[in-house]
């Protein structure tokens, strides 16, 4: 993540900000698992509407398809941190 709170080859931590209606390409990670907490806002991810405090995990090869209903902040921990392990789904 850029910027990252902490980044090593084992994991990285980012506080991500997304604007309401922002288009985020569908993607997946072949190796990494993402552990996420929605801090503020409302969004849909993998068909589920979530609200602040919701924890959601994206396993390897699981497609992330977020829809941001409000401005959102997401705390995300990606394990491991592998450059290039992000693949867009067309």
N, C-alpha and C positions, 0 to 999 in steps of 0.2 A: 504494500500500500504506500502511497505517496501523498501526504506525509505519513510516516509510521510513528507510533508511540515507541515501539521497540521492534527491531528486526534482526534475526539471526538466521542461520541456515536451518535451525530446528523449528522455528515459528516466527510469526510476525503479528503485531497487534496494531490495528488502525481504528480511528474514530472517523467514520465516513459520513459525509453530509450529502443528502440528495434532495433536490427541490421537487415540489409538487409537480407531477406530470413529466418529470425527467424521464427520458427514454434511455434505459440501460440495456445493452444488448444481452440476449439470452446467452448464457455461457455455462461451462462446467470446468472442473479441475479433474485431471486424470488421476492424480496422486493425492492431492491435499484434501483435508477435511476443513470446513469452515464452521466455527462455533460463533454464533451471533446473538446479540441482545439488541432489540429495538429500544432505544433510549427515549426518543420523542417521535411523534407523528403517528401515522397510520399507513399501512402498506399491505399489499397482497404478495405473497411469495409461495410458489408451488401450489396455487389455488386456494390458499388459506389467508383470510384477512387477519392481520395481527395488530396489536396495540402495544403501547409502551410497557416494558417489562417482560415481553414475550421473548423466550429463548428459542432459537431455531438453529438446527444443524443441517448443513449441506454436505452429504457424503460424497466421496469420489464418484465421478460420472453422473451425479444428480444435477439436472439442469436448473439453474437459477433464472427465474423469469419475473423479476420484481416489477410491481406497479406501485408508484408512490402517490397515495391519495392526498397527502399533506407533506410539507417539508419534514424530512426525517433525519435523525441521527442514529447510526448503527455502530455499535462496538463489535468489531470482528477480530477473531483470533484464527489465523490460518496455520495449520500444522500438516506437514512441514512447509517451510517457506522455500518454494522452488521457482526460480525465475523461468518464465515461459510456460508454466503449467496452468494456462488459461486458454480455453478453446471456445470460440464463438459458435453458436448454433444458428445456421441461416434458415 
